[in-house]
């Protein structure tokens, strides 16, 4: 299938792209950074999803994974508005089979930076809106909402022994997810799944049970 993924240069997005490539799909990546994947079935566009006028012409997208996101950097513009621009342009069309939004456990709990929580909370509601609109195509739309994931975005707390110990106290499974684990969930929700739609799937190791947020000052 023809897969479009945002934020593919590192972290979760890169892991998702690599998994789809391993499974034999054609993958198109969009990221502000240069490509970090070298594969014959991978095409990379370096652009900013906030600028909807600069988004490339890409036809017949079958799976759209809106993964690109940030913390404390125009969160609503990137995490929510950019995600909406991508979906309205590439996801609401007859060839689509699945749209997946990578949200956050913080959209459920509110336990993080204010604008970040607001942006991810918006993703939860927009997921349901899109699910209703693409249902006539037989397509699904869900959000995958991770807790802590071992990515460069979270390095400042992962590398701080004191804060990391506090975070582990708040996480019942006593670990964070690897990007590859989130990629497996992404594949399941977009390829294996054909009936679950309009849902916000928490994958957080039990983190949301405690509702406490630990971060570096």
N, C-alpha and C positions, 0 to 999 in steps of 0.2 A: 504494500500500500504506500501511498504518498503522504508523508508525515511532515508537518511543520511544527517546529519547536522554538520557543524563544529562550534566550539566556543560555546558549549552548557552549559558551567558552570556558565554563568552570562549574564546579559543584554539581547540584542536582540536575541541571539542564544538560550538562555534558554526559552525565551517567545515563540519563534517559536516551539521549541521542545514540550513544554507543550501544545500548541494549537493542534499540530498534534496528540499528545497522547489523548487529550480530544475528538478528532474527530474519534478515534478508529484505528489509524495507528500504525504500528510498527516503532519505531524510534531508530536509531543508532547515537550516538554522538561521536565526536572526539574533544578533548580539551587538552591543556597542563596541565590544572588543573584537580583535581579529580572531580568525578561526584557530582553534587548537585541536581540531580533528582532521586527520588526513585519511580519507577513504573515498574510493571511486563512486560510491552511491551517496556522498554527502556534498551538498551545495551550501555555501555560507554567504549571507548578506550582512555586511557591517553597517548597521543603522540604529537609530534610536526609536523605540516604539512610541515615545511621546509625540513624535512628529509624524502624524498620520499622512501628511502629504509626501513624505519620503519613503513610505513603505513600498516594497517592490511589487511588481506584477507577478503573482503566482496563481496559477489556475489549478482547479480540480484537487484541492486539498481534501484528503479523506479523514485524516486525524489531525486535530490542532491541540497542541499542549502549550498552554500559557504558563510558562515557568518563570520568566524574567521578573525580578523583584529586587527591592532594596530596603534598607532601614535608615531612617533619619536623612533621607535625601529625596525630597519631592515624592514622598511615599504614595500619596493619593494620585498624583500624576502618573507615576510609573506602575505601581501595583494595581491600581484600579482603572484609571482612564486609559492607560496604554493597553491593558488587557482588553478593555471594551473595544478600543480601536481595532485591535487584532481580530477579535471575534466577529465584529460586524463586517469586517472586510473579507475574512477568509473562512469563517465558520458558518455563517448563515447562508447556506447555498446547497443545492440538491445533491452534490457529490459527497457531502459530509457524512461521516459515519459516527464520529465521536469528537466531543470537545471536552478537554480536561483543564481545569484551572488549578494551579498549585497555590493553595491558600496558606493558612497557618492556624495552629491551635489557638493563637492569640485572637483570632477573629471570633472564637467561641467564648474565650475567658476574659478578654480585655486586659490581660496581664502583660502588657508591654508598653512601648512608647505610644502616646495618644494617636498621632496621625497614622502610625503603622497599624494599630488595632482598627482604626476607622476604615483604612483602605482594605484590610483583609475581611472586615465585617461586610463591607460592600460587595466583596467577591461572593460571599455566601448567598446574598439575595440575588445578585446578578446570575449566579449559576441556575437558580430556579427559573428565572426569566428566560434564559437561553434554552433550558431543557424543554419548556413549553413550545418555544418557537421552532426548534428543530425536530420535534417529535413527528411532524408530518412527513419528514424525510426518513423516518425509521431510525433516527440517530439519538444518541444519548449525550447528556452533559452532566458532569459531576465535578465537585471540587475535592481535591486531595489535600488535607490540612495537616501537615507534619508538626510535631513539636521540635525539639532540638535535633539538628542534623550536623554531622561533622563536615562543615564546608569552610572555605576561607572567610566567608562573611561573619562567621562566629569565632574567628581565631582569638579575639581579644579575651574571651572568657574561657575558651578551651585551654589556652596556654597560661592561665592564671590559676595556680594550684588551690588557693583559698576559695575563689569563686566557683571553681569546678567542683570542689568538695560540697559547697552549699547547693549547687545545682543537682548534684547526685542525690542529695538528701530529699530533694523535691521530686525525684524521678523514680517511681516504684521499680522499674526494671534496671535501675542503676547503670544506665548507659544511654547514649544518643544513637540515632540511626546513622548508618552509612548511606551515602548518596545512592549506592547501588540497591539498597533496600527500597528506597522511595521510587527508584526506577522500576523495580518489579511491580510495585503497586500501580504505577502509571500504566504499565503495559497491560496489567490485568483489567483496569477500569476502562481502557480504550479499545482493546482488542478482544480479550476473552469475554468481558461483560457486554451483553447486548440488551439487557432489560432493566437494570438498576439505573435510574436517571433522576436528576434534580436533587441529588443527595450531597451532603457535606461530610466526607469521610475523615474522621480523626485518626491519625496514626502517630501517636506521641509517647508510647511507652508508659502510659498512665499519668503523664505530666499534668494534664488538665484536671485531674482529680484534686490536686492540691491548690491550684489557683494562685500560686505565688510565683513572682517573676524576679530572677536574680540576674543582675547585669553590672558591668563596670561603670563606676561613676565618671 
